[in-house]
């Protein structure tokens, strides 16, 4: 499948948005084969499967567009991506599109061209955040000056899974690493962050300004984008910590002293953040006062 691009779409309670996501792939201008792998979670409670089948039926007459529907037991987003998406992607290049996000019409074509031009195998672009209700652009992801420096990425993730474009051999290296994570602590990691961390260390990275992806901001975002609820923020902190620990477990023998120092700092910073969120949830409580004082004291050290 020399020229094929595989796009992985995970579907769990995706009825509201997945049709537009799939059409944004089908309507891309790329003239060579596109393989769409829909990983449908059997734990879904809505009409996601019916909607997916409707799109498949519509797509039957089209050349160079194949939708593969794979049903799997209810699992975490990380396991769905790894054991359904990555394992079944056969294309030369692999990308990910979450069911609630969208590709611009020329995105795949531009990314293939850039990968060939630069001879890079791990590429990524910016996110354009748009509001679910108004459909207006409300922000753009911020990319540091040296985007392929692992130190920058350890400090905090700026590479969204939807923004990645990965060559097959690079993905195989990443997948081999990910499969070594067996402890259940890592079931709910931020899989895009860990994939990106491994991609920067084991592949040839390139940030492209030639394209972008549309990221929908709504109240059900797992990442808690623009969410003020303290419980969601605590969960996000826990996932951050688990992701960094997973990265350390996989790479500890290869990390530089500087990378380890930044990793330790990032872990402590997130533990402090979680303490503040816990304090918010226990307002007017002695524990809130204790955690706030501890956080203020420790801030001065970093």
C-alpha positions in Angstrom: 0.0 0.0 0.0 2.7 2.4 -1.1 0.6 5.5 -1.5 -2.2 4.7 0.9 -3.0 6.9 3.9 -4.7 5.3 6.8 -6.9 7.5 9.0 -7.9 6.0 12.4 -11.3 7.2 13.8 -12.3 5.9 17.3 -16.0 5.9 17.9 -17.6 5.8 21.3 -20.9 7.5 21.8 -20.0 9.4 18.7 -23.5 9.8 17.1 -23.6 13.6 17.2 -20.4 14.3 15.4 -18.9 11.3 13.6 -20.7 11.8 10.3 -19.1 15.2 9.7 -15.7 13.8 10.8 -15.9 10.9 8.3 -17.0 13.2 5.4 -14.1 15.5 6.1 -11.8 12.6 5.3 -13.8 11.2 2.4 -14.0 14.7 0.8 -10.2 15.3 1.0 -8.5 16.2 -2.2 -5.9 13.4 -2.0 -6.2 11.4 -5.2 -4.6 8.2 -4.1 -6.1 5.6 -1.7 -7.4 6.5 1.7 -8.1 3.7 4.2 -10.4 4.8 7.0 -10.3 2.6 10.1 -13.3 3.1 12.3 -12.8 1.5 15.7 -16.3 1.2 17.1 -16.6 0.6 20.9 -19.3 -1.9 21.6 -19.9 -0.1 24.9 -21.5 2.9 23.1 -25.1 3.7 24.2 -26.2 5.8 21.2 -26.8 5.4 17.4 -23.1 5.7 16.5 -23.1 2.4 14.7 -26.1 3.2 12.6 -24.6 6.5 11.5 -21.3 4.9 10.6 -23.1 2.2 8.5 -25.0 5.0 6.7 -21.8 6.7 5.7 -20.3 3.3 4.6 -23.3 2.7 2.4 -23.0 6.1 0.8 -19.3 5.5 0.2 -19.6 2.2 -1.5 -19.6 3.7 -5.0 -16.5 5.7 -4.5 -13.0 4.7 -5.8 -9.9 5.0 -3.6 -11.8 5.4 -0.4 -12.2 2.4 1.9 -14.0 2.4 5.3 -13.1 -0.5 7.5 -15.4 -0.9 10.4 -13.8 -2.8 13.3 -16.0 -3.7 16.4 -14.2 -4.1 19.7 -15.1 -4.6 23.4 -15.4 -1.5 25.6 -12.0 -0.2 26.4 -9.9 2.9 27.0 -9.1 5.4 24.2 -5.4 4.4 24.5 -6.1 0.7 24.0 -8.6 1.4 21.2 -5.9 3.4 19.4 -3.1 0.9 20.0 -4.8 -2.5 19.5 -7.5 -1.5 17.0 -6.2 1.5 15.2 -2.5 1.1 15.0 -2.6 -2.7 14.5 -4.9 -2.5 11.5 -3.4 0.5 9.8 -1.8 -0.7 6.6 -1.0 2.6 4.8 2.3 4.2 4.2 1.2 7.1 6.3 -1.1 7.0 9.4 -3.1 9.8 10.9 -5.7 10.0 13.6 -9.0 11.9 13.6 -11.2 11.9 16.7 -14.9 11.6 15.9 -15.7 15.2 16.9 -12.9 16.9 14.9 -12.4 17.8 11.2 -9.8 17.8 8.5 -9.5 20.7 6.0 -10.2 19.4 2.4 -6.5 19.5 1.3 -5.0 18.3 4.6 -4.0 14.8 3.6 -2.6 15.8 0.2 -0.5 18.6 1.8 0.9 16.3 4.6 1.9 13.6 2.1 3.7 16.1 0.0 5.5 17.6 2.9 6.5 14.2 4.2 8.0 13.3 0.8 9.7 16.7 0.4 11.3 16.8 3.8 12.0 13.0 4.1 10.6 13.2 7.7 8.5 10.4 9.2 6.8 12.1 12.2 5.0 15.3 11.1 2.5 17.5 12.9 0.5 20.7 12.5 -1.4 23.2 14.6 -4.9 22.8 16.0 -7.5 25.5 15.2 -10.0 25.3 18.1 -13.6 26.0 17.2 -16.6 26.5 19.4 -19.2 23.7 19.1 -22.2 26.1 19.2 -21.0 29.1 17.1 -18.6 27.1 14.9 -16.3 30.1 15.2 -12.5 29.8 15.6 -11.7 30.6 19.2 -8.0 29.8 19.4 -4.9 28.3 17.9 -2.5 25.9 19.5 0.8 27.4 20.6 3.9 25.8 19.2 7.3 26.6 20.7 10.3 27.9 18.7 12.0 24.5 18.7 8.9 22.2 18.3 10.9 19.0 17.8 12.9 19.3 21.0 11.9 16.6 23.5 12.6 18.9 26.4 9.9 21.3 25.3 7.4 18.5 24.9 8.2 17.0 28.3 7.3 20.3 29.9 3.8 20.1 28.4 2.0 18.7 25.4 1.4 20.8 22.3 1.1 18.0 19.7 -2.5 16.8 19.5 -3.2 13.3 18.2 -5.4 14.7 15.3 -2.4 16.9 14.2 0.0 14.0 13.7 1.0 12.4 10.4 3.2 9.3 10.9 5.1 7.1 8.4 4.5 3.4 8.9 8.1 2.4 10.0 8.2 5.2 12.5 4.8 4.1 13.9 6.0 0.5 14.2 8.8 1.7 16.4 6.4 3.7 18.6 3.9 0.8 18.8 6.6 -1.7 19.9 7.3 0.7 22.8 3.7 1.2 23.7 3.0 -2.5 23.9 5.5 -2.8 26.8 3.1 -0.8 29.1 1.3 -3.5 31.0 0.4 -1.9 34.3 -3.2 -0.6 34.5 -1.9 2.8 35.8 -1.3 3.5 32.1 -4.7 2.6 30.8 -5.9 6.3 30.9 -2.8 8.1 29.8 -2.9 11.0 27.3 -2.0 8.7 24.4 -1.4 11.5 22.0 1.2 13.0 24.3 3.0 9.7 24.8 3.0 8.9 21.1 4.5 12.4 20.4 7.1 12.0 23.1 8.2 8.7 21.5 8.0 10.1 18.0 10.4 13.0 18.8 12.9 10.6 20.3 12.8 7.8 17.7 11.7 9.4 14.5 12.6 12.3 12.2 10.3 15.1 13.4 8.9 18.0 11.4 6.4 20.8 12.2 4.5 21.9 9.2 2.7 25.3 8.8 1.3 24.1 5.5 -1.9 22.7 7.0 -3.9 22.5 10.3 -6.7 20.5 11.8 -10.0 21.7 13.3 -10.5 20.8 17.0 -14.0 21.0 18.3 -14.4 22.5 21.9 -17.4 21.2 23.7 -18.4 20.1 27.2 -17.6 16.4 26.6 -13.9 16.9 25.7 -11.9 14.3 27.6 -9.0 16.7 27.8 -11.0 19.2 29.8 -10.3 22.1 27.4 -11.7 25.2 28.9 -13.4 23.2 31.7 -13.5 24.8 35.1 -14.9 21.7 37.0 -12.3 20.8 39.7 -13.0 17.0 39.2 -12.2 17.2 35.5 -9.0 19.1 36.3 -8.0 16.5 38.9 -8.5 13.7 36.3 -6.5 15.6 33.8 -3.6 16.0 36.3 -3.7 12.3 37.1 -3.5 11.5 33.3 -0.6 13.9 32.9 1.3 12.2 35.7 0.6 8.7 34.4 1.7 9.8 30.9 5.0 11.2 32.1 5.6 8.1 34.3 4.9 5.8 31.3 7.4 7.8 29.2 10.0 7.5 31.9 9.4 3.7 32.2 9.9 3.2 28.5 12.8 5.5 28.0 14.6 5.7 31.4 17.8 4.0 30.0 18.0 6.4 27.1 17.1 9.8 28.7 19.7 12.5 29.2 20.3 14.0 32.6 18.6 17.2 31.3 15.6 15.3 30.1 15.3 13.6 33.5 15.5 16.9 35.4 12.8 18.4 33.3 10.7 15.3 33.6 11.0 15.4 37.4 10.1 19.1 37.4 7.0 18.4 35.2 5.8 15.7 37.6 6.2 17.9 40.7 4.4 20.8 38.9 1.4 18.6 38.1 1.3 17.2 41.6 1.1 20.8 42.9 -1.6 21.6 40.4 -3.6 18.6 41.5 -3.3 19.7 45.1 -4.8 23.1 44.2 -7.7 21.4 42.4 -8.3 19.2 45.4 -8.3 22.3 47.6 -10.9 23.9 45.4 -13.1 20.9 45.8 -12.7 21.0 49.6 -13.3 24.8 50.0 -13.6 26.1 53.6 -12.0 23.0 54.8 -8.8 22.6 56.9 -7.4 20.4 54.1 -7.9 23.2 51.6 -5.9 25.6 53.8 -3.1 23.1 54.3 -2.8 22.3 50.6 -2.9 25.9 49.6 0.0 26.8 52.0 2.0 23.8 50.8 1.4 24.8 47.2 2.4 28.4 47.8 5.6 27.3 49.6 6.6 24.9 46.9 6.0 27.4 44.1 9.1 29.3 45.2 11.2 26.3 44.5 10.3 26.1 40.8 
